[in-house]
Amino acid sequence: MLRQTPFVLVLAVTTVAGMSSCASVSNRSPNKDPLCDGPLGTRAQLTTPIGAAQGPRIDEPLACTKGGSGMDRGAYIRIHGNGTRRLVMETAAGEQLCVPPPQAAPDVCPQVPADAVASEISKRLQARGINVNGMGAGVCAQPVGQDFDTWNYSVGITNWKDADAAVAIVDEVLREGGIGHHFGISVRGIDCTAVPL
């Protein structure tokens, strides 16, 4: 019996030490990117007036907080153009799509592909040092086929502090293109649910 006691004691100490080691590992929270939960900053950082008569014309941001990733959480800001051209999805059946050259008459390219506008906006945002977080369907979107108005078509940014500059860039591109439709900015986080390859 005396010979087994040291062995039992060593086994018990080893088991307890191992359990506390496992507990400390499992209780540690991994370094989670704050963008997994949505955009950085707050809505209060957007100072562009809602529905202004001059300057960028925007709607109240449409907020969505449910979803599987930070990409689904944030807000969609719709910016209205004041020209005559409309934005359409690239694959709109039977449509003749083109990008109007500068100073083109309003009847040249009456329908403009949304992805061409998104690419130009993205390029200008990046030139200003603003982090771009995707293009296409925006926050709160419920896309229906190729119906542009259901997509909340937008360029994504990750921080509310950049929202005013992003709105101004979208307004600039819409004005230059003579676009009277709308385009958006999605202020959102990132998708942390994707498994890296």
C-alpha positions in Angstrom: 0.0 0.0 0.0 2.8 2.4 0.8 4.4 1.7 -2.6 1.2 2.7 -4.4 0.7 5.9 -2.5 3.5 7.9 -4.2 2.3 6.7 -7.6 -1.3 7.6 -6.9 -0.2 11.0 -5.5 1.9 11.7 -8.6 -0.9 10.6 -10.9 -3.4 12.9 -9.0 -1.0 15.9 -9.1 -0.3 15.3 -12.8 -4.1 15.0 -13.6 -4.9 18.2 -11.7 -2.0 20.1 -13.3 -3.1 18.9 -16.8 -6.7 19.9 -16.1 -5.7 23.4 -15.0 -3.5 23.7 -18.1 -6.4 22.7 -20.3 -8.8 25.1 -18.5 -6.5 28.0 -19.0 -6.1 27.3 -22.7 -9.8 26.9 -23.3 -10.7 30.0 -21.3 -8.4 32.2 -23.4 -10.3 34.1 -26.0 -8.6 34.3 -29.4 -7.6 37.8 -30.7 -10.8 38.5 -32.6 -10.8 41.3 -35.2 -13.3 44.0 -34.1 -14.6 44.1 -37.7 -16.1 40.6 -37.3 -18.9 42.3 -35.4 -19.5 45.2 -37.9 -17.8 48.4 -38.9 -15.6 50.6 -36.8 -16.8 53.8 -35.4 -20.4 55.0 -35.0 -23.2 56.4 -37.1 -22.7 59.8 -35.4 -19.5 60.2 -37.5 -21.6 60.7 -40.6 -22.2 64.4 -40.8 -23.5 64.7 -44.4 -27.1 66.1 -44.1 -29.9 63.8 -44.9 -32.0 64.9 -47.9 -30.1 68.1 -48.5 -31.1 70.3 -51.4 -27.5 70.9 -52.4 -24.4 68.7 -52.3 -24.8 65.0 -52.0 -28.4 63.9 -51.5 -28.5 60.9 -49.2 -31.2 58.9 -47.4 -31.1 58.1 -43.8 -28.7 55.1 -43.5 -30.5 51.8 -43.4 -29.1 49.8 -40.5 -28.9 46.0 -40.3 -27.5 44.2 -37.3 -28.4 40.6 -37.9 -26.4 38.2 -40.0 -23.8 35.5 -39.9 -20.8 37.8 -40.3 -19.6 41.4 -40.0 -20.2 41.8 -43.7 -24.0 41.6 -43.0 -23.9 44.1 -40.1 -23.7 47.8 -40.6 -25.6 50.3 -42.7 -26.4 51.1 -46.3 -26.2 54.8 -47.3 -28.1 55.6 -50.6 -26.7 58.5 -52.6 -29.0 60.0 -55.3 -27.7 61.3 -58.6 -29.2 64.2 -60.5 -28.6 63.2 -64.2 -30.7 61.2 -66.6 -28.8 57.9 -67.0 -29.8 54.8 -65.0 -27.6 52.1 -63.5 -28.3 48.5 -64.4 -26.8 45.1 -63.7 -24.1 44.1 -66.2 -26.1 41.0 -67.4 -29.4 42.8 -68.0 -30.8 40.8 -70.9 -30.9 42.5 -74.2 -29.6 45.8 -72.9 -26.9 47.8 -74.8 -24.6 48.9 -72.0 -21.8 51.3 -72.3 -19.9 53.8 -70.1 -20.4 57.4 -71.3 -17.3 59.4 -72.3 -16.8 62.7 -70.5 -19.2 65.5 -71.6 -21.3 63.0 -73.6 -24.8 64.0 -74.5 -27.5 62.5 -72.2 -28.8 60.1 -74.9 -25.4 58.5 -75.1 -25.3 55.4 -72.9 -28.7 55.9 -71.2 -28.0 52.8 -69.2 -24.7 52.3 -67.4 -23.3 49.1 -65.9 -23.3 49.4 -62.1 -20.0 47.5 -61.8 -18.2 50.1 -64.0 -19.4 52.8 -61.6 -18.4 50.7 -58.6 -14.9 50.2 -60.0 -14.4 53.9 -60.5 -15.7 54.7 -57.0 -13.5 51.9 -55.5 -10.4 53.3 -57.3 -11.0 56.8 -56.0 -11.7 55.6 -52.4 -8.4 53.7 -52.4 -6.6 56.7 -53.8 -7.8 58.6 -50.7 -6.5 55.9 -48.4 -10.0 54.5 -47.6 -10.2 50.8 -47.0 -12.6 49.2 -49.6 -14.5 46.2 -48.4 -16.1 44.8 -51.6 -18.5 45.9 -54.3 -21.9 44.7 -55.3 -24.8 43.7 -53.0 -24.8 45.9 -50.0 -25.8 45.7 -46.4 -29.5 45.0 -45.9 -29.9 43.9 -49.6 -32.5 41.4 -50.7 -31.5 40.9 -54.3 -34.1 39.7 -56.8 -32.6 38.6 -60.0 -31.2 41.5 -62.0 -33.4 44.1 -60.4 -30.8 46.8 -59.6 -33.0 48.5 -57.0 -33.2 45.4 -54.8 -29.4 44.9 -54.5 -28.5 48.0 -52.4 -25.6 48.1 -54.9 -22.6 49.7 -53.2 -19.0 49.8 -52.4 -18.1 48.7 -48.9 -16.0 50.6 -46.4 -15.1 49.5 -42.9 -15.1 52.7 -40.8 -17.7 55.3 -40.1 -15.0 58.0 -40.0 -14.7 57.6 -43.8 -18.4 57.8 -44.6 -18.6 61.5 -45.5 -15.6 61.2 -47.8 -17.1 58.1 -49.4 -20.4 59.8 -49.9 -18.7 62.8 -51.6 -16.8 60.5 -53.9 -20.0 58.6 -55.0 -21.7 62.0 -55.5 -18.8 63.1 -57.7 -18.9 60.0 -59.8 -22.6 60.1 -60.3 -22.4 63.8 -61.3 -19.6 63.2 -63.7 -21.5 60.3 -65.3 -24.8 62.2 -65.6 -26.4 59.4 -63.5 -29.8 60.2 -62.1 -30.2 56.9 -60.4 -28.8 56.0 -57.0 -25.7 54.2 -55.7 -24.6 53.3 -52.2 -22.0 53.0 -49.6 -22.1 50.0 -47.3 -20.4 50.7 -43.9 -19.8 47.2 -42.7 -17.4 44.8 -41.1 -15.7 41.7 -42.5 -16.6 38.1 -42.9 -14.8 36.2 -40.2 -16.8 33.0 -40.8 -14.9 32.1 -44.0 -12.4 29.3 -43.6 -9.1 30.2 -45.2 -7.8 27.8 -47.9 
